[in-house]
Amino acid sequence: MYMSGLIDIDPSHLTHVQRKPTKGFRRFAELITLGALTEKEELETFTAVAILQEINVALRSLQITDVVRFTKDGQVIYDDSDGLDEDDMPMVLKDLEVKKRTIERSGFETLSLLLEHHLPDVTLVIDVRVTRTHAVNKFPIQIIVNGLASEFQGSGDKAALTQQVKQAFATQDSYDAVQEKLKVQFESFLLQLETSVRRHMKIDDLQRHSQVNIVRPAQRASTVSKTDGAPVSSFDSDTAPVFQRYQSNADAFSYCWMWSSMMHNHNTQCRDVTIVDERGQGLVQVGEQGFVAGENNLLNSDEPFCSADASKLGLEPLDGGDSSSRSFGGSDVGDSSGGAGGWLDSFCSGGGESGGSDTGSSCSSCGGSD
């Protein structure tokens, strides 16, 4: 079980004024362009980095400074391999200086900043994504947040972890209490993050969503190897942040692989959750009425996943294209199929002015600020 949150940002107002990054972020933009791009591509990149800087200010106001990874179109620019909880931005710039000769000189499609932060009971993995083009009626600036239960992140002793997790399933009340405690803390953080973003960025619209996810591995739990459940790619834009940060056998994440079977074995009432696979893609949406997990094999990871088990419970398997099936992993961000919004185009072609406004440069493809 882990939680997902999504903050979608409508950049319409952001494109009225030219964005120029400052200080370290300006150097950052210079290093990933180095004058090898067209003037338009360079301006787009500088604008996107300036927006990242504003989001970074919003995060820092909440003491979120631990950068895990920075990528440009899948190319890892910085990776915090030691996993230390520290202020990494100076290290990002230092690493970039070293790698500047190997960075691909081209306009960007997606810039992604992955961070980690710790609440009293929840470990957060935060993915900030700025995408140059996007599907119609989708926002190109997203902050995707995943939350893990800190109390189940132990020493790696599987037997000890199993006993610890079992305590949460002692009764329905104990299970509900654990889930509610984590949800309240997670939702409170999302609200704080939204407030900080609104305070530090001039935006037209912001939408906040959240959900609780249960990982239902497709294969037998007893045969899961150390590499099963690892991310498709550690920087795959279609992958939820927690799957980018951890593998299935990581101490912080391993409890998620036993959660569904625990629910099945303890006949736990399952409600108001999204059941996802080992890549974080949605399988089944479970509403308020829910079902008793021991009724069939839907959550029994000792058996292969079968969508018919969901149908027998009156639940409809999720379509892979449904927004709820993404677990807020961002599969529709940057997807130009079915029409795309180049939200930087009108602005970066000379429409906007530094320090001024241009009423004709709003991101109409975002669906406005409705």
ZAMARGU-4260 file (C-alpha; in steps of 0.2 Angstrom, whole numbers, plus 5000, padded with zeros to 4 digits):
<rodrens>
0) 5000/5000/5000 | 5007/5017/4995 | 4999/5034/4992 | 4999/5045/4976 | 4996/5063/4974
5) 4996/5074/4959 | 4997/5093/4957 | 4993/5099/4940 | 4998/5116/4935 | 4990/5127/4921
10) 5005/5138/4915 | 4994/5150/4905 | 5000/5165/4916 | 5018/5159/4916 | 5019/5161/4898
15) 5014/5180/4898 | 5031/5184/4905 | 5048/5178/4900 | 5056/5168/4913 | 5074/5170/4917
20) 5082/5158/4929 | 5094/5166/4942 | 5110/5161/4951 | 5113/5142/4951 | 5098/5138/4940
25) 5104/5151/4927 | 5121/5142/4927 | 5111/5125/4926 | 5102/5131/4910 | 5118/5137/4902
30) 5126/5120/4905 | 5112/5110/4897 | 5111/5122/4882 | 5129/5129/4880 | 5124/5139/4864
35) 5122/5123/4854 | 5103/5125/4851 | 5092/5137/4841 | 5087/5153/4849 | 5069/5146/4851
40) 5075/5130/4859 | 5087/5139/4871 | 5073/5151/4876 | 5061/5136/4879 | 5074/5128/4890
45) 5078/5143/4900 | 5059/5146/4903 | 5057/5128/4909 | 5072/5129/4920 | 5065/5146/4927
50) 5049/5137/4931 | 5058/5122/4939 | 5067/5135/4950 | 5051/5143/4956 | 5044/5126/4960
55) 5061/5122/4969 | 5058/5138/4980 | 5041/5132/4984 | 5048/5115/4989 | 5062/5123/4999
60) 5050/5133/5009 | 5044/5116/5016 | 5062/5110/5019 | 5062/5099/5004 | 5080/5099/4998
65) 5085/5081/4995 | 5087/5079/4976 | 5088/5061/4971 | 5089/5063/4952 | 5088/5076/4938
70) 5085/5070/4920 | 5083/5078/4903 | 5073/5068/4891 | 5078/5052/4900 | 5097/5057/4901
75) 5102/5056/4919 | 5111/5073/4923 | 5113/5070/4941 | 5110/5054/4952 | 5112/5054/4971
80) 5119/5036/4972 | 5124/5037/4990 | 5106/5041/4995 | 5110/5054/5008 | 5097/5065/5015
85) 5105/5082/5012 | 5103/5098/5001 | 5109/5092/4984 | 5107/5107/4973 | 5125/5112/4975
90) 5130/5094/4970 | 5118/5094/4955 | 5127/5109/4948 | 5144/5102/4952 | 5140/5086/4944
95) 5133/5095/4929 | 5150/5104/4927 | 5159/5088/4926 | 5146/5080/4913 | 5144/5095/4902
100) 5153/5088/4888 | 5142/5072/4887 | 5125/5081/4888 | 5115/5080/4872 | 5113/5097/4864
105) 5095/5098/4859 | 5079/5105/4864 | 5070/5097/4878 | 5054/5087/4879 | 5054/5083/4898
110) 5064/5090/4912 | 5061/5080/4928 | 5067/5083/4946 | 5065/5068/4958 | 5066/5072/4977
115) 5064/5063/4993 | 5057/5070/5009 | 5052/5062/5026 | 5037/5066/5037 | 5034/5058/5054
120) 5026/5042/5047 | 5027/5044/5028 | 5042/5044/5016 | 5039/5055/5001 | 5046/5053/4984
125) 5042/5069/4973 | 5043/5070/4954 | 5043/5088/4947 | 5040/5087/4928 | 5040/5101/4915
130) 5035/5095/4898 | 5037/5105/4882 | 5022/5097/4873 | 5006/5089/4881 | 4990/5081/4876
135) 4975/5093/4874 | 4966/5097/4890 | 4981/5091/4900 | 4993/5102/4910 | 5012/5101/4906
140) 5018/5105/4923 | 5015/5092/4936 | 5021/5088/4954 | 5018/5069/4957 | 5020/5063/4975
145) 5021/5045/4981 | 5020/5041/5000 | 5026/5025/5009 | 5023/5020/5026 | 5039/5024/5036
150) 5035/5011/5050 | 5037/4997/5038 | 5054/5002/5032 | 5065/4990/5042 | 5082/4982/5042
155) 5079/4970/5027 | 5074/4955/5038 | 5059/4948/5029 | 5053/4937/5043 | 5054/4952/5055
160) 5045/4963/5042 | 5032/4950/5039 | 5028/4950/5058 | 5028/4969/5059 | 5016/4971/5044
165) 5004/4957/5052 | 5001/4968/5067 | 4992/4980/5055 | 4980/4966/5050 | 4976/4960/5067
170) 4959/4967/5066 | 4949/4978/5053 | 4950/4992/5065 | 4969/4991/5066 | 4970/4991/5047
175) 4959/5005/5045 | 4968/5015/5058 | 4985/5012/5049 | 4978/5018/5033 | 4969/5033/5040
180) 4984/5039/5049 | 4995/5038/5033 | 4981/5046/5022 | 4978/5061/5034 | 4997/5065/5035
185) 4999/5063/5016 | 4984/5074/5012 | 4990/5087/5024 | 5006/5088/5015 | 4998/5089/4998
190) 4988/5104/5005 | 5004/5112/5011 | 5012/5109/4995 | 4998/5117/4985 | 4998/5132/4996
195) 5016/5134/4994 | 5015/5133/4975 | 5001/5145/4974 | 5012/5157/4985 | 5028/5156/4975
200) 5021/5155/4958 | 5008/5165/4948 | 4997/5152/4940 | 4980/5152/4932 | 4974/5135/4939
205) 4980/5121/4950 | 4971/5104/4952 | 4975/5092/4966 | 4971/5074/4966 | 4976/5059/4978
210) 4972/5041/4980 | 4978/5025/4989 | 4986/5011/4979 | 4988/4993/4983 | 5002/4983/4973
215) 4995/4967/4966 | 5010/4958/4959 | 5005/4948/4943 | 5015/4933/4948 | 5017/4922/4963
220) 5024/4931/4978 | 5034/4916/4983 | 5044/4917/4967 | 5047/4935/4967 | 5066/4938/4964
225) 5077/4952/4969 | 5075/4960/4952 | 5056/4958/4950 | 5046/4974/4952 | 5061/4985/4948
230) 5057/5000/4937 | 5056/4998/4919 | 5068/5012/4918 | 5075/5022/4933 | 5070/5037/4923
235) 5055/5032/4913 | 5042/5046/4912 | 5028/5033/4913 | 5033/5026/4929 | 5027/5033/4946
240) 5040/5041/4957 | 5041/5027/4970 | 5045/5014/4956 | 5059/5026/4950 | 5067/5027/4967
245) 5065/5009/4974 | 5066/4991/4968 | 5054/4978/4975 | 5067/4972/4987 | 5072/4989/4994
250) 5069/4991/5013 | 5057/5006/5010 | 5046/4997/4997 | 5047/4978/5001 | 5031/4979/5012
255) 5021/4984/4997 | 5024/4967/4989 | 5016/4957/5003 | 5001/4969/5007 | 4989/4962/4995
260) 4991/4944/5001 | 4990/4950/5019 | 4973/4958/5015 | 4968/4941/5006 | 4974/4930/5020
265) 4966/4941/5034 | 4949/4944/5025 | 4952/4963/5026 | 4939/4974/5019 | 4946/4983/5004
270) 4938/5000/4999 | 4942/5017/4992 | 4959/5011/4983 | 4966/5008/4966 | 4974/4991/4964
275) 4990/4993/4953 | 5002/4981/4946 | 5021/4979/4950 | 5024/4994/4938 | 5011/5005/4946
280) 4999/5004/4932 | 4981/5003/4937 | 4972/4987/4937 | 4955/4989/4946 | 4947/5004/4955
285) 4938/4999/4971 | 4925/5011/4978 | 4918/5015/4995 | 4907/4999/4995 | 4923/4988/4992
290) 4924/4970/4995 | 4931/4957/5008 | 4948/4953/5001 | 4947/4934/5005 | 4931/4932/4994
295) 4942/4927/4979 | 4959/4928/4972 | 4959/4947/4966 | 4972/4951/4980 | 4979/4934/4982
300) 4997/4936/4974 | 5000/4918/4976 | 4989/4916/4961 | 4991/4924/4944 | 4981/4940/4942
305) 4965/4938/4932 | 4953/4952/4928 | 4939/4940/4929 | 4941/4940/4948 | 4937/4959/4948
310) 4922/4956/4937 | 4915/4943/4949 | 4915/4956/4962 | 4906/4968/4951 | 4922/4979/4948
315) 4927/4985/4931 | 4946/4982/4926 | 4954/4999/4922 | 4957/5004/4904 | 4976/5008/4902
320) 4971/5025/4895 | 4960/5030/4910 | 4969/5044/4920 | 4965/5034/4936 | 4975/5020/4930
325) 4991/5029/4929 | 4993/5030/4948 | 4999/5047/4944 | 5014/5041/4934 | 5012/5054/4920
330) 5008/5043/4905 | 4999/5056/4896 | 5011/5070/4899 | 5021/5074/4884 | 5010/5063/4873
335) 5006/5072/4857 | 4994/5059/4851 | 4977/5065/4848 | 4983/5083/4847 | 4996/5092/4857
340) 4999/5108/4865 | 5015/5117/4862 | 5012/5129/4877 | 5029/5137/4875 | 5027/5140/4856
345) 5018/5157/4855 | 5028/5164/4870 | 5045/5158/4864 | 5042/5164/4846 | 5043/5182/4852
350) 5026/5185/4859 | 5031/5188/4877 | 5042/5202/4884 | 5053/5202/4899 | 5044/5209/4914
355) 5029/5213/4904 | 5013/5203/4898 | 5006/5196/4882 | 4988/5193/4882 | 4990/5182/4867
360) 5001/5169/4874 | 4990/5159/4885 | 4990/5140/4885 | 4974/5138/4876 | 4977/5119/4873
365) 4977/5117/4892 | 4959/5120/4892 | 4961/5137/4900 | 4958/5140/4919 | 4941/5132/4920
</rodrens>
